[in-house]
Amino acid sequence: MQYEIKGGNLPVVICNLASGETMITERGSMAWMSPNMKMETTSGGLGKAFGRMFSGEAIFQNRYTAMGGAGMIAFASSFPGTIRPLQITPSESIICQKTAFLASEAGVELSVHFRKKLGSGFFGGEGFIMQKLSGNGTAFIEIDGSAIEYELLPGQSIVVDTGYLAAMSESCTMDIQSVPGIKNALFGGEGLFNTVITGPGKVILQSMPLNTVAATLRPFFPTGNN
């Protein structure tokens, strides 16, 4: 599979497949494709289907296979931002926010990932349930806004505000810390808790979380009382 990402801040990834190659998507993100792409909808088994449901994805997967020759298929982002390719290997699994997965090669498996520490899920702002990408192949995730990547050394940490974490290596750990000082917490505008990511591993942050955009726009929308 070869791919090209186009569209700037409204991105689409165009994948060129050899005959017999398959791509998987979860949310009907297919934008356009060549006529010889065969679509098959499958649950992948009851356990995997419910796991995907809990991780924020659809129960069913759409599998697109190039039949009788080379094929082309494009997957579009659902929100202005960035499409980031990730190379998944048996030794390098990725944990990402539950709305991040866009599409992947057939060798990549999407499953549910539960936070080991309850506090980091309830108060860290990223949710108790996330997605895990494992297996072998290329996966594409959606980033809200621009993607900023850090490579953390063992024991090295970064403090992240609510919603700005897009993905991280499975080798990273996540915890929460309270904002120091009552005045800072109540009047600083940053909330009561921050997420702390500790290496080793890769961390991908996003510059424009969808929940932040929604909160910014909410005062401008009319209410039912108007």
Helices and strands as residue ranges (DSSP letters): E 2-6, E 12-17, E 22-25, E 30-33, E 37-42, H 46-54, E 61-66, E 71-76, E 81-88, E 94-96, E 101-105, E 108-114, H 118-123, E 129-135, E 137-144, E 147-152, E 157-160, E 165-169, E 173-178, H 182-187, E 193-198, E 201-206, H 210-217, G 218-220
